[in-house]
Amino acid sequence: MHTVYFDSKVNDQVRRQRLYEGQLFVFSPRPSTIALCEFARELIEEAFEGLDPRKAQYSMPVEDFVKIVAPLKPRFIHHPRTKELIRNILIEFGCDLNTTYQDVPRLRNATSDGYLTSGVGYAFHPHRDTWYSAPLCQLNWWLPIYGIESENSMAFHPRYWSQPVQNESSSFNYYEYNKTGRKDAAKHIKSDTRKQPRPTEALELDPQVRVVCEPGGVVLFSGAHLHSTVPNTSGFTRYSIDFRTVNIEDVANQNGAPNVDSYPQGTSLRDFVRASDLAPVPAQILALYGEQDPDTDEGLVFKPDNIQLENTQPLPVRQTIVETVLVETEKAPVPTV
């Protein structure tokens, strides 16, 4: 049985356990998530110089669209303000910043009617993030930046939560993908030849679950869920943000979702840093996953080229958001159920 929890008030520990069991959590927009989406919109609309980003695909060749979004994505990802806004989200959702580790957020676009489905606009086939070397305790946070419809959302395929899928994950090497596949994304426009783990059997994608929430709403799910990009027929480009978290205690105890069919090489754990101070995952914990001290750091962590951070300043701590969250927490503690 799969359940979708709307605006649940359970604490983070209970929420994580239910996510590891395949449940979905959906949340209405909150001050911290609205702030992140507003900042993303500022960068997107600045990059498109007056064009409506949702309709810009109808005003330019696809190559010109790629020239805009390719540098836009790393600018958002590595902007100091983005890091602070993600931290505020974790605070507002009751995550312990000392045990919660986060990776960098991704800025995604899904164009309509097959305009761009590869490279920086890759339309993800049905997959589990665990096929891509994600730990089984990874949780995915997904937020639409503009309004979405069912026709340009994301789909979950719950029948495969506990049912194995024949796939190519055993031949996927995360470190090799960091060195080549991710850096070359902008080169793939008409087609995408990067090595990515795919199903090797025909799948029955129905029944499927699509969640439509307001801009700044959050869909929270396990990285072990089979999910896919819905073929966009809405007439509008979809823009979204996603980032991932792990709880270091769950990582150390190897607590998480069941592994039914994921056997990749390498781990993405080095992508995560502690939310409180950006410290990396300790080496002794990496060793629990068969990771020894490497001879080289090439490919261990993705390092994009040509990050554009012109005219950016570190974001002062958003005390208005943080203090509001702390006050509300003191007045109304999150119940443990």
C-alpha positions in Angstrom: 0.0 0.0 0.0 1.3 3.5 -0.9 0.1 6.6 0.8 0.4 10.3 -0.1 0.7 12.5 3.0 -0.3 16.1 2.5 1.2 18.8 4.9 2.0 16.1 7.4 3.3 17.3 10.8 5.1 14.1 11.8 8.7 14.7 12.9 11.7 14.2 10.6 12.5 10.7 12.0 9.0 9.4 11.4 8.9 11.1 8.0 12.1 9.5 6.9 11.0 6.0 8.0 7.7 6.3 6.1 9.6 7.5 3.0 11.9 4.5 3.3 8.7 2.4 3.1 7.7 4.0 -0.2 5.2 6.6 1.0 5.1 10.1 -0.6 5.0 13.4 1.2 3.5 16.6 -0.4 3.7 20.0 1.2 2.1 23.4 0.4 4.4 26.3 -0.3 6.2 27.7 2.8 8.2 30.9 3.3 11.5 29.1 2.7 10.5 27.3 -0.4 8.8 30.3 -1.9 12.1 32.3 -1.3 14.1 29.6 -3.2 11.7 29.6 -6.1 11.6 33.4 -6.3 15.4 33.5 -6.4 15.4 30.9 -9.2 12.9 32.8 -11.2 15.0 36.0 -10.9 18.0 34.1 -12.4 15.9 32.4 -15.1 14.1 35.6 -16.2 17.4 37.6 -16.2 19.0 34.9 -18.4 16.1 35.0 -20.9 16.2 38.9 -21.1 12.6 39.7 -21.2 11.2 36.6 -22.9 8.7 34.5 -21.0 10.9 31.5 -20.0 7.9 29.2 -20.3 7.4 30.1 -23.9 10.9 31.0 -25.0 11.2 27.7 -26.9 8.8 29.1 -29.5 11.0 32.1 -30.2 14.5 30.6 -30.9 16.3 27.6 -32.3 17.0 24.9 -29.8 20.7 25.6 -30.0 20.1 29.2 -28.7 17.9 27.9 -25.9 20.7 25.5 -24.8 23.2 28.5 -24.8 21.0 30.2 -22.3 20.2 27.3 -19.9 23.6 25.6 -20.0 25.4 28.4 -18.0 22.2 29.2 -16.0 22.1 25.9 -14.3 25.6 26.0 -12.7 25.1 29.6 -11.8 22.0 28.7 -9.7 23.6 25.6 -8.3 26.8 27.2 -7.0 25.4 30.6 -6.0 26.1 31.3 -2.4 22.5 32.5 -1.9 21.2 29.2 -3.1 23.1 27.4 -0.3 21.6 29.6 2.3 18.0 29.2 1.0 18.3 25.4 1.0 19.5 25.6 4.6 16.4 27.6 5.5 14.2 25.0 3.9 15.8 22.2 6.0 15.3 24.3 9.2 11.6 25.0 8.3 11.0 21.3 7.8 12.4 20.3 11.1 15.6 18.7 9.9 18.6 18.5 12.3 21.3 20.5 10.6 24.0 18.5 12.4 22.8 15.1 11.1 21.3 16.2 7.8 23.6 16.2 4.8 22.6 17.8 1.5 23.9 17.8 -2.0 23.7 20.7 -4.4 20.3 21.6 -5.8 19.6 21.0 -9.5 17.7 23.5 -11.8 15.8 21.5 -14.3 13.8 22.4 -17.4 11.5 20.1 -19.4 10.4 21.7 -22.7 7.1 21.0 -24.4 6.4 18.8 -27.4 9.9 17.3 -27.8 11.7 20.6 -28.4 14.7 19.6 -26.2 14.8 16.2 -24.5 18.5 15.5 -24.2 21.5 17.0 -22.6 20.6 20.0 -20.4 16.9 19.3 -21.1 17.1 15.5 -20.6 13.7 13.9 -20.2 14.4 11.2 -17.7 13.3 7.7 -18.5 11.8 5.5 -15.7 14.6 5.1 -13.2 15.5 4.9 -9.6 18.2 7.3 -8.3 19.8 4.2 -6.6 20.7 3.0 -10.1 22.9 6.1 -10.3 24.8 5.2 -7.1 22.5 7.0 -4.7 22.5 5.6 -1.2 19.3 3.8 -0.1 18.6 6.4 2.5 18.6 9.3 0.0 15.5 11.5 0.0 14.6 13.6 -2.9 13.0 17.1 -2.6 11.3 18.4 -5.7 9.8 21.9 -6.2 8.1 23.4 -9.3 9.3 27.0 -9.9 6.3 28.0 -12.0 2.8 26.5 -12.1 2.6 23.0 -13.5 -0.1 20.7 -14.8 -0.4 16.9 -14.9 0.9 17.1 -18.5 4.3 18.5 -17.5 4.8 17.0 -14.1 6.7 14.0 -12.8 5.3 10.4 -12.5 5.8 7.7 -9.9 5.3 4.1 -10.7 4.4 2.5 -7.4 4.0 -1.1 -8.6 7.8 -1.3 -8.9 8.6 -0.2 -5.4 9.1 -3.8 -4.3 9.2 -5.4 -7.8 12.6 -5.6 -9.4 13.2 -4.2 -12.8 15.8 -5.6 -15.2 18.2 -2.7 -15.7 21.7 -1.5 -16.6 22.8 -0.3 -13.2 25.5 -3.0 -12.8 27.4 -1.4 -15.7 27.1 2.1 -14.5 30.1 3.8 -12.9 29.3 7.0 -11.0 32.8 8.4 -11.1 33.2 7.8 -14.8 29.8 9.6 -15.3 31.1 12.5 -13.3 34.2 12.8 -15.4 32.5 12.6 -18.8 28.7 12.3 -18.9 27.7 15.2 -16.7 30.3 17.6 -18.0 29.2 17.0 -21.6 25.5 17.6 -21.1 25.4 20.8 -23.1 26.8 19.0 -26.1 23.8 16.7 -26.4 21.1 18.6 -28.2 19.4 16.4 -30.9 20.1 13.1 -29.0 21.7 11.9 -25.8 24.4 9.2 -26.0 25.6 9.4 -22.5 25.8 6.1 -20.6 22.9 6.1 -18.2 21.3 3.1 -16.5 18.0 2.2 -18.2 15.4 -0.5 -17.8 16.1 -3.5 -20.1 12.6 -4.9 -20.0 9.2 -3.5 -21.0 7.5 -1.7 -18.1 3.9 -1.2 -17.3 3.9 2.4 -16.2 0.2 2.5 -15.3 -1.0 2.9 -12.7 1.1 6.0 -12.1 1.0 8.8 -9.6 1.4 12.4 -10.7 1.5 15.2 -8.1 0.5 18.7 -9.1 1.4 21.3 -6.5 1.7 25.1 -6.4 5.0 26.9 -7.2 7.1 26.4 -4.0 5.2 23.3 -3.0 7.4 20.2 -2.2 7.2 16.6 -3.3 9.4 14.5 -1.0 10.2 10.9 -1.9 12.7 8.1 -1.6 15.5 7.9 -4.2 14.6 4.2 -4.5 11.2 5.1 -6.1 10.8 4.4 -9.8 9.9 7.7 -11.3 10.1 9.4 -14.7 9.7 12.7 -16.5 6.1 13.0 -17.9 6.2 13.7 -21.7 5.5 17.4 -21.7 2.4 18.2 -23.9 1.3 21.3 -21.9 2.6 23.9 -24.3 4.9 25.4 -21.6 8.5 24.6 -20.5 8.5 23.3 -17.0 11.2 24.6 -14.6 11.8 22.8 -11.3 14.4 22.5 -8.5 15.4 19.3 -6.9 17.9 18.5 -4.2 18.7 15.5 -2.1 19.4 14.8 1.6 20.6 11.9 3.7 20.6 11.6 7.5 24.1 10.6 8.6 22.8 8.3 11.3 20.8 6.4 8.7 23.9 6.3 6.5 26.0 4.9 9.3 23.4 2.3 10.3 22.7 1.5 6.6 19.0 2.2 7.3 16.9 3.1 4.2 14.7 1.8 1.5 15.0 -1.9 0.4 17.4 -2.6 -2.5 15.5 -4.6 -5.1 17.6 -4.1 -8.2 20.4 -1.5 -7.8 24.0 -2.6 -8.4 26.0 0.4 -9.6 29.7 1.1 -9.1 30.7 3.9 -6.8 28.7 6.0 -4.5 27.3 9.6 -4.6 27.9 10.0 -0.8 30.8 12.4 -1.5 28.4 14.8 -3.0 26.8 15.4 0.3 27.9 17.9 2.9 26.6 18.6 6.5 24.0 21.3 6.4 25.3 23.0 9.5 28.8 23.7 8.3 29.3 22.0 4.8 31.6 19.4 6.2 32.0 16.2 4.0 30.8 12.8 4.9 33.5 11.2 7.3 35.9 8.8 5.7 35.0 6.1 8.3 31.4 6.1 7.1 32.4 6.0 3.4 34.5 2.9 4.4 31.2 1.2 5.4 30.2 1.4 1.7 33.4 -0.2 0.5 35.0 3.2 -0.3 38.7 3.4 0.6 41.1 6.4 0.3 41.4 6.9 -3.4 44.6 7.3 -5.4 43.0 10.3 -7.2 40.0 12.5 -6.6 39.2 12.6 -10.4 35.5 11.9 -10.8 34.8 11.3 -7.1 32.8 14.6 -6.9 31.3 16.3 -9.9 33.1 19.6 -10.7 31.5 21.6 -13.5 33.6 23.8 -15.8 33.0 27.5 -16.4 30.8 28.2 -13.4 29.5 31.7 -13.8 29.1 33.6 -10.5 29.6 37.1 -11.7 28.1 39.8 -9.4 27.1 37.4 -6.7 27.5 38.0 -3.1 27.1 35.6 -0.1 23.6 35.7 1.1 23.2 37.2 4.6 21.4 34.7 6.9 17.7 35.1 6.4 16.9 35.7 10.0 13.3 36.5 9.3 12.7 33.0 8.0 15.0 31.2 10.5 13.6 33.1 13.5 10.0 32.5 12.5 10.6 28.8 12.2 12.3 28.6 15.6 9.5 30.6 17.3 6.8 28.5 15.7 8.6 25.3 16.7 8.8 26.5 20.3 5.1 27.4 20.4 3.9 24.2 18.7 6.3 21.3 18.9 6.0 18.8 16.1 4.2 15.8 17.4 5.8 12.4 17.5 3.5 9.7 16.1 
